[in-house]
Amino acid sequence: MEYIFLIAGFILLIKGADLFVDGASAVAKKLRVPSVIIGLTIVAFGTSAPEAAVSITAAIEGNNGIAVGNIVGSNLFNLLVVVGISAILGSVPVEKDMLYRDYPFSIIAAIVLFVMSFDTKLGNSNEMVLSRGDGFILLVFFVIFMYTTIGSALKSRKSTEPQVEQKEEKSVLTCIFLTVIGIAGIIIGGDLTVNSASEIAKTFGMSDTLIGLTIVAVGTSLPELVTSIVATKKGENDLALGNVVGSNLFNIFFILGSSAAIHSITLSINVIYDMVMLIAINLIVFIFVFKSKKVNRPLGFFMVAAYTAYMIYAIIR
């Protein structure tokens, strides 16, 4: 049955992503909003549902040490593997707003998280923690990000002429319905895939720690991976890149902010090393993208190779 659930999970993921991308891009056109904005918001929030479920549930139960590791690991996977594979399938052009506003904001998010990890004053503790005060600050950053993104969407809407609808085009409600059905398929498919793959891995003698580092870490990012690949294949490159950057920002500012606001999170030294890795990779990729204004195929191969090296290091560690 686990193998059947695994296959069913992949089918739901792929078909869900297909409907989700079609619905989201159609909504963007109907509302006269750039696809990258939809990617940064609706698509990013939807595909981050597994990370939200894991981290916020852990915080509520008091087992919130996993929250930061889950988010940092997911962000590394999103940046290196999701964007990397999308670039291997076809170079991903980077728009001006993404290059000068959204991507730098994601770098700032990683740096803010790293700095807050050493801030013990708000939490009145000598340990490395994300205090409840830090959590509320991260949520304020999330509000700022949403305000600037929505402002950009409204500005773009005003400057875009409304398109004359063809009779065969789907209505806005139909497009929204497709988007909702798509994200439901992605979430359920991702959950089935992670759970069944974990059970199968146990039968081969893999430890829970190794399963967590590999299958669960990758599994919670499957929605971003499948959605971005499908978007790239459909020519919606802005949706693919916006999905990753928006998801990474959502992960740090909203999910970790909410988790820390619920309960202070004590951090291990290994998570700090992972944060340094996240900042370094963000800066390296940004330098290459800034020069070429796109994520090309060679950079894509480098990103996937870098993640493979990181996984080997994490497993040995």
QUIJOSUL-V26004 format. One line per field, one symbol per residue. ss: DSSP state (H for helix, E for strand, L for the rest). A space follows every 50 residues. Layout:
ss=???
This chain:
ss=LHHHHHHHHHHHHHHHHHHHHHHHHHHHHHLLLLHHHHHHHHHHHHHLHH HHHHHHHHHHHLLLHHHHHHHHHHHHHHHHHHHHHHHHHLLEELLHHHHH HHHHHHHHHHHHHHHHLLLLLLLLLLLLEELHHHHHHHHHHHHHHHHHHH HHHHHHHHHLLLLLLLLLLLLHHHHHHHHHHHHHHHHHHHHHHHHHHHHH HHHLLLLHHHHHHHHHHHHLLHHHHHHHHHHHHLLLHHHHHHHHHHHHHH HHHHHHHHHHHHLLEELLHHHHHHHHHHHHHHHHHHHHHHHHLEELHHHH HHHHHHHHHHHHHHHHL
